[in-house]
Amino acid sequence: MNEKRFVRSNDKMLAGVAAGIANYLGLDPMLARLAFVLFSLLGGAGGLVYLVLWIIMPKE
């Protein structure tokens, strides 16, 4: 049984958060990374969300 898990990926650029989210959702990791950058640049809380997820998401 192949169960999807919400974990940080070993395919990482920084901490594996974006790649882990992309793997969970079945997306390209670059799209998830781009989303975090866009949320950060457009006045959102992308950086803060990334840091919180880095702390709470378990490693793969």
N, C-alpha and C positions, 0 to 999 in steps of 0.2 A: 504494500500500500504506500503510495507516494503522497504523503501529507505535506501541504504547504505550511511553512513556518515563517514567522516574522522575525528574522534574524539579520544581523550585520553580515555582509558577504566578505569572502576572502578576496574577491575581485574588487579591490578598493583603490581609490586614489588618495583619500584622506583617512577615513575611518570605516568605510564600507556601508555607511548608512544609506546613501542613495542607491547603491547597487543592490543592497538587501531589499529595499522597497521596490525597485524595478523587478527583481527576481520574483517577489511575492505577487506583483501585479501582472507579470508576464510582459514587461516593457523592456526597451533598450535602456541600459544604465545611463547612457548619455542624456536621454530625455529627463530622467529623474534629477541628474546633476544640473541640467539646464534650468529645470523648474526651481530648484533651491536658489540658484544664482539670480533668476528673474525675481523671485519673491523678495530676496534681499535687496536688490537694486531698486525695486519699485516701492520701497518704503514698508515692505512687509516684515514679518518676523522670521524669514527663512533661516538666517544664521542662528537665531535662538532656538528654533524648532530643531535644527540639525544638532545643536549641542545637547539638547534634552534627549533626543533619540539616541545619540551616541552613548549617553549614560545609561538609558533604560533598556536598549535593545541588546539581547544576548549575542555573543559571537556565534558564528556558524560552526 
